[in-house]
Amino acid sequence: MDTIAENIDLLYKKAKEYVDVNIELVKLNTIDKIADVLSSLVSRIVIFMFIVMFILLVNIALSLYLGELFGKDYLGYGVVALIYLLFIIVLKANKDSIIKTPITNLVIAKLLKSKSMSNDSKSKEDGVL
């Protein structure tokens, strides 16, 4: 009788340990995925900021150049503003296909990406890609 009770107690302890380990694994995998998505997002935001600064300076230069061609600076800025108005209209009409879908696909791909470090590191060590 004692051995059955001991076996049940041991089985309970092992099952509890198994559940605890699986919960910890889910937590670590979740943290890894969140960190991967956030790091990707932050790096894209930094690159985006530099692109925006570049575009801003190019637009100022283009506005001044067009203003010089038209004889009035404000006309150059007006033409560039009209170009942006056209971009806004196109983006507004196609926002789902241009903006929403690619971002959603990126986040889903990052979340579903599985890491197999042991396979990747072994193949890199062997020189096989």
Backbone torsions as a table, in degrees:
resi	resn	phi	psi	omega
1	MET	NA	-39.1	-179.8
2	ASP	-65.2	-36.0	-178.6
3	THR	-68.9	-34.9	177.4
4	ILE	-66.5	-43.6	179.1
5	ALA	-65.5	-39.2	177.9
6	GLU	-66.2	-41.4	178.7
7	ASN	-64.4	-41.6	178.0
8	ILE	-64.9	-41.7	178.7
9	ASP	-63.8	-42.9	178.0
10	LEU	-64.4	-42.1	178.1
11	LEU	-62.0	-42.9	178.2
12	TYR	-61.4	-44.6	-179.8
13	LYS	-63.2	-42.9	179.5
14	LYS	-65.3	-41.6	179.2
15	ALA	-64.7	-41.5	178.2
16	LYS	-63.7	-42.7	178.0
17	GLU	-62.6	-41.7	179.0
18	TYR	-61.9	-45.7	179.5
19	VAL	-64.0	-43.3	179.3
20	ASP	-61.9	-42.0	178.7
21	VAL	-64.9	-41.8	179.0
22	ASN	-66.0	-38.6	176.9
23	ILE	-63.5	-43.1	178.5
24	GLU	-63.7	-38.8	178.3
25	LEU	-64.2	-42.5	177.8
26	VAL	-63.2	-42.0	178.0
27	LYS	-60.7	-46.8	-179.2
28	LEU	-65.5	-40.1	177.2
29	ASN	-64.7	-39.0	178.2
30	THR	-64.8	-45.1	178.0
31	ILE	-61.1	-41.8	179.3
32	ASP	-62.2	-44.4	-179.8
33	LYS	-66.0	-42.8	179.5
34	ILE	-63.6	-43.0	178.8
35	ALA	-63.2	-39.2	178.9
36	ASP	-64.5	-45.3	179.4
37	VAL	-65.0	-45.2	-178.8
38	LEU	-65.8	-41.7	179.3
39	SER	-65.4	-39.1	176.4
40	SER	-63.8	-42.3	179.8
41	LEU	-64.4	-44.7	-179.2
42	VAL	-64.2	-43.4	179.7
43	SER	-64.0	-37.6	178.1
44	ARG	-69.1	-35.3	177.9
45	ILE	-65.6	-42.0	179.2
46	VAL	-63.1	-46.2	178.0
47	ILE	-62.1	-41.8	179.0
48	PHE	-60.5	-39.8	179.6
49	MET	-63.2	-40.9	178.0
50	PHE	-67.1	-38.6	177.3
51	ILE	-63.7	-41.7	179.2
52	VAL	-63.0	-42.5	178.3
53	MET	-62.6	-42.1	178.3
54	PHE	-61.6	-47.3	-179.2
55	ILE	-63.1	-39.7	178.8
56	LEU	-59.7	-47.7	-179.2
57	LEU	-67.0	-37.8	176.8
58	VAL	-65.1	-39.1	178.9
59	ASN	-66.0	-39.0	177.2
60	ILE	-63.9	-44.1	178.8
61	ALA	-63.4	-42.7	178.9
62	LEU	-64.4	-41.5	179.0
63	SER	-62.4	-44.6	178.8
64	LEU	-64.9	-40.0	178.6
65	TYR	-64.2	-47.3	179.2
66	LEU	-64.9	-36.8	176.6
67	GLY	-61.8	-37.9	178.0
68	GLU	-67.7	-39.0	178.4
69	LEU	-66.3	-39.6	-178.7
70	PHE	-84.2	-11.3	178.6
71	GLY	92.3	-11.5	179.7
72	LYS	-135.8	130.3	-178.8
73	ASP	-61.3	-39.3	-176.3
74	TYR	-64.9	-26.5	176.5
75	LEU	-67.4	-37.6	176.9
76	GLY	-63.0	-44.8	177.9
77	TYR	-66.2	-34.8	178.1
78	GLY	-65.3	-41.4	179.1
79	VAL	-64.6	-44.1	179.0
80	VAL	-64.2	-37.9	177.2
81	ALA	-64.0	-38.8	176.8
82	LEU	-64.8	-37.6	177.0
83	ILE	-61.2	-43.1	178.5
84	TYR	-67.1	-33.5	176.3
85	LEU	-62.1	-40.3	176.5
86	LEU	-63.5	-42.6	176.8
87	PHE	-60.4	-41.4	179.8
88	ILE	-62.5	-43.5	180.0
89	ILE	-63.2	-43.7	179.6
90	VAL	-65.4	-44.3	179.4
91	LEU	-64.4	-40.9	180.0
92	LYS	-62.8	-40.3	-178.8
93	ALA	-71.6	-29.9	-175.1
94	ASN	-122.3	31.3	-172.9
95	LYS	-62.6	-34.9	-179.1
96	ASP	-66.3	-46.9	-176.6
97	SER	-77.4	-27.3	-177.5
98	ILE	-90.3	-37.7	-172.8
99	ILE	-113.0	-56.8	-170.2
100	LYS	-65.9	-49.9	-176.4
101	THR	-62.8	-47.2	179.0
102	PRO	-62.6	-38.6	179.6
103	ILE	-68.1	-42.6	177.5
104	THR	-61.2	-43.9	178.9
105	ASN	-63.7	-38.2	179.0
106	LEU	-63.6	-47.3	-179.3
107	VAL	-64.7	-42.9	179.5
108	ILE	-64.4	-42.0	179.2
109	ALA	-63.2	-40.6	178.5
110	LYS	-66.0	-40.1	-178.5
111	LEU	-71.2	-33.3	-177.6
112	LEU	-90.1	-8.6	-179.2
113	LYS	-66.3	127.8	177.8
114	SER	-101.5	141.8	179.0
115	LYS	-100.9	126.5	174.1
116	SER	-120.5	79.7	-174.7
117	MET	-62.9	-38.6	-176.6
118	SER	-65.6	-40.1	179.0
119	ASN	-70.8	-41.8	-179.5
120	ASP	-66.0	-46.2	-177.0
121	SER	-68.1	-36.2	179.3
122	LYS	-67.4	-41.9	-179.6
123	SER	-69.1	-32.5	177.3
124	LYS	-69.8	-37.6	178.4
125	GLU	-67.3	-36.5	180.0
126	ASP	-77.4	-12.0	-178.3
127	GLY	85.2	9.0	-180.0
128	VAL	-101.7	129.5	178.8
129	LEU	-107.0	NA	NA
